[in-house]
Structures are given as structure tokens and as C-alpha cells.
Amino acid sequence: MDEIPDSSPQNLLQDYESQLDRPSVELVLFYGPPCCGKTRYYFDVYAQTHEWVPTRRILETEKLSLHRIIQRVVKLLKAGRSVCVDDTNQAERTRASYVQAVSREIPAANIKVVMFNPSGGIAQIRFSAEWASAYWQLREFYQGSGQDFPE
């Protein structure tokens, strides 16, 4: 038989006060294939409230390890800033690394995993990848020629 929780006024007050002490930070991990709309979703939904951590770009430009990126995420959360990790996060071990580090350092942080599963399947992903590639090549061409890129 389950034990009935103590609902005395003193206990309820302590529970309420412990809720107030919790930081209101959140870690959101995007999980899904490349070019399926994760970055767009971030800018549409989370840009106003969460720091953007585009793991793939950081790995390419700053040459940081996954461990260092996780440390950066934890540091942002400790500073009271919610974070959105924009990456494929395909390996369960990778997602678990984020969750374990954040749970250990900021136990009261909210953690969400948002899975992206494009309705158009692999064809949609391939089309999006080609579109993105053409967009960035064209943008680079315009910038190199000194012309304004038509947005």
C-alpha cells in the first residue's frame, strides 16, 4: 500500500518554498536529421527566450570537443540562461551526456528533447539540403561580388 504524503501546512509550505528556489532554466535538445527544420524551429519558437548553441557550427569553426560544448551549455545554464542545443544528437550517448552533466550541475533545470521527424521523409531532407546549399553558395557569390543579396 502506498504511503500517503504529509499534507500538513508546514510540509506544504516547505514544498512551496523549495519550488521557489528552483532556477527557471531549461535545456532543450533538438533531435533529428540534418536539414529537417531544427534551426528554423529554434528561430521561430525559442530565439526570444533561449541561447542558441549550434553544435555542428561550433565543432567546425571553434574546433571544440563535445565535452567543451557541454561545459559551455552548463555555464550558460548556471548563469540563469535557458539553452537550446541545435544539433542532430542522433547518438543516445550524446543526448545522455548533456542530460547527465546538466542534471549533476543544475538538478532543478528543466530538460526537454524535441524530436524532428519530417513528414516528407528522406526526400524532404534531401530537398532541404540542396536548397540550403544553393542558398549559401548564392549568398557567398553575391557577397564576393560586392552586390546586395536579395532577401
C-alpha positions as CSV (number, residue, x, y, z in Angstrom):
1,M,0.0,0.0,0.0
2,D,1.3,3.5,-0.9
3,E,2.2,5.8,1.8
4,I,0.1,9.0,2.0
5,P,2.2,12.1,1.7
6,D,2.3,14.5,4.6
7,S,0.0,17.4,3.8
8,S,0.4,19.4,6.9
9,P,0.6,23.2,6.4
10,Q,4.3,23.1,7.5
11,N,5.2,20.5,4.9
12,L,3.2,22.2,2.2
13,L,4.9,25.5,2.9
14,Q,8.3,23.8,2.7
15,D,7.4,22.2,-0.6
16,Y,6.2,25.6,-2.0
17,E,9.4,27.3,-0.8
18,S,11.6,24.6,-2.4
19,Q,9.7,25.3,-5.7
20,L,10.5,29.0,-5.5
21,D,14.2,28.2,-5.1
22,R,14.4,26.3,-8.3
23,P,16.1,28.1,-11.2
24,S,13.8,28.7,-14.1
25,V,16.4,27.5,-16.7
26,E,15.7,25.0,-19.4
27,L,17.8,22.8,-21.7
28,V,16.2,21.9,-25.0
29,L,17.9,19.3,-27.1
30,F,16.9,19.0,-30.7
31,Y,17.0,15.5,-32.1
32,G,16.6,14.8,-35.8
33,P,18.3,14.5,-39.2
34,P,20.1,17.4,-40.8
35,C,18.1,19.9,-42.8
36,C,14.7,19.0,-41.3
37,G,13.9,22.4,-39.9
38,K,15.6,22.4,-36.4
39,T,17.3,25.8,-36.9
40,R,14.2,27.4,-38.3
41,Y,12.2,26.0,-35.4
42,Y,14.6,27.5,-33.0
43,F,14.3,30.9,-34.5
44,D,10.5,30.6,-34.7
45,V,9.9,29.3,-31.2
46,Y,12.9,29.7,-28.8
47,A,15.0,32.6,-30.1
48,Q,13.4,35.1,-27.7
49,T,14.0,33.0,-24.5
50,H,16.9,30.6,-25.1
51,E,20.5,30.9,-26.1
52,W,21.3,29.1,-29.3
53,V,24.1,26.5,-29.3
54,P,24.6,25.3,-32.8
55,T,26.8,22.3,-32.0
56,R,27.9,21.5,-35.6
57,R,28.9,25.0,-36.4
58,I,30.9,25.3,-33.1
59,L,32.6,22.0,-33.9
60,E,33.6,23.3,-37.3
61,T,34.6,26.9,-36.5
62,E,35.9,26.8,-33.0
63,K,37.2,23.2,-33.1
64,L,35.8,22.5,-29.6
65,S,35.2,18.9,-28.4
66,L,31.7,17.8,-27.4
67,H,32.9,17.9,-23.8
68,R,33.8,21.6,-24.1
69,I,30.4,22.3,-25.7
70,I,28.6,20.6,-22.9
71,Q,30.7,22.7,-20.4
72,R,29.6,25.8,-22.3
73,V,25.9,24.8,-22.0
74,V,26.3,24.1,-18.3
75,K,27.9,27.5,-17.8
76,L,25.1,29.3,-19.6
77,L,22.5,27.4,-17.5
78,K,24.3,28.3,-14.3
79,A,24.2,31.9,-15.4
80,G,20.5,31.6,-15.5
81,R,20.1,31.5,-19.2
82,S,18.0,28.8,-20.9
83,V,19.7,26.9,-23.8
84,C,18.7,25.3,-27.0
85,V,21.2,22.8,-28.4
86,D,20.7,22.7,-32.2
87,D,22.3,19.5,-33.5
88,T,21.3,16.1,-34.8
89,N,22.0,14.5,-31.5
90,Q,21.5,11.1,-33.2
91,A,23.5,9.1,-30.7
92,E,21.7,8.3,-27.5
93,R,25.1,8.6,-25.7
94,T,25.4,12.2,-26.9
95,R,22.0,13.2,-25.5
96,A,22.7,11.3,-22.3
97,S,26.0,13.2,-21.9
98,Y,24.1,16.5,-21.9
99,V,21.4,15.2,-19.6
100,Q,23.9,13.8,-17.1
101,A,26.0,16.9,-17.0
102,V,23.1,19.3,-16.6
103,S,21.3,17.0,-14.0
104,R,24.5,16.8,-12.0
105,E,25.3,20.5,-12.1
106,I,21.8,22.0,-12.1
107,P,19.5,19.4,-10.7
108,A,16.4,21.6,-10.9
109,A,16.8,22.5,-14.5
110,N,14.1,21.5,-16.9
111,I,15.3,19.3,-19.8
112,K,13.4,18.7,-23.0
113,V,14.2,16.7,-26.1
114,V,12.4,17.8,-29.2
115,M,12.4,15.1,-31.9
116,F,12.1,16.2,-35.5
117,N,10.6,13.7,-37.9
118,P,9.9,15.3,-41.3
119,S,6.6,14.1,-42.8
120,G,8.2,14.0,-46.3
121,G,10.9,11.6,-45.1
122,I,14.3,11.4,-46.8
123,A,13.1,13.2,-49.9
124,Q,12.2,16.3,-47.9
125,I,15.6,16.2,-46.2
126,R,17.5,15.9,-49.4
127,F,15.5,18.7,-51.0
128,S,16.1,20.9,-48.0
129,A,19.8,20.1,-48.0
130,E,20.1,21.0,-51.7
131,W,18.1,24.2,-51.1
132,A,20.3,25.3,-48.2
133,S,23.5,24.5,-50.2
134,A,22.3,26.6,-53.2
135,Y,21.2,29.4,-50.9
136,W,24.6,29.7,-49.1
137,Q,26.6,29.4,-52.3
138,L,24.5,32.2,-53.9
139,R,24.8,34.3,-50.9
140,E,28.6,33.9,-50.9
141,F,28.7,34.8,-54.6
142,Y,26.8,38.0,-54.0
143,Q,29.0,39.0,-51.1
144,G,32.1,38.3,-53.1
145,S,30.9,40.4,-56.0
146,G,30.0,43.3,-53.7
147,Q,26.4,43.1,-54.6
148,D,23.5,43.1,-52.1
149,F,22.0,39.7,-51.6
150,P,18.2,39.8,-52.3
151,E,16.5,38.5,-49.2
